[in-house]
């Protein structure tokens, strides 16, 4: 990965993955847990409503899933650009 265009393409792909992960995280934690909570209040999940579940557990589980997704996707991207460990 010596040339500048390859380096730029790698970082553009990396930043794109980060942006997607941040949008999903914001949507789930802030959107579902706070803004859309009244709309999700009528959907029961495990003895509580879906909005409360997202605020208390769902956003944490989605965050953990995003961590594993990011690691998996970055390993593939590293191999694609020849910078794997």
N, C-alpha and C positions, 0 to 999 in steps of 0.2 A: 504494500500500500504506500508506495513512494510518491506517486504523483498527486498534485493538489486537487484535481477533479475527483479522484477516488476518495481522498480524505474528506472533501466537502460532501460527497454523496453519502458516505458513511455517517457523518454527523447529522446530515439532513434526515436520514432514516432514523437515527437514534432520537433526535428531537421530536420527530413525528410520533414515534412510539410513546415517548414521555407525554406528549400532548394528549394523545388518546387516553392513556391511563389516568391522567389528571382530570380530564373531562368526565370520565366514568366515575371516578372517585368523588368528584364534586357533585355530580348528579345524584349518586346514591346517598352520600352522607348529608349534604345540605339540601338537595332537592327532595328526596323521598323522606328523609328523617325530619325535616323542618318545614319546608315550603308546602309540600304535597301531603303532609300528615293528615290534615282534615279530610282530604279526598280518600285516603287509604284507611281511614278509621273504621269503615264498615266491613272490611275484609278480615275475618278472623284467622289468626295463625297462632297455634300453640297456646291457646287460652288468652291471647291478647290481640290487639289489632295490628295490621300490617305496618302502619306508620310508626307505631311504638317499637315494633320489632326491628325495623330498619334503623331507627335511632339508637337502639341499644345493642343489637347484635348484627344485624344485616350489614351495616356499613363496615364493621370490623372484619366480617367474613369476606366481603368483597375486597377490602383492602389487602387481606392476606392472599386472596386469589390473584389480585393484580401484581403482587410481589413475585409470585411464582410464574405468572405469565410473562412479566418483564424479564426475569432471569432466563426463561426458556427462549423467548424471542431474541434477546440480545446474544445468546449463545449461537443461534442460527445466523444472526446478522454478522457476528464476528467470523464465523466460518465462511460466510459468503464473501467477505472482504479480506480474508486471509490474516486476521489478527487474533485468532483464537490462541488460548494459552497452551 
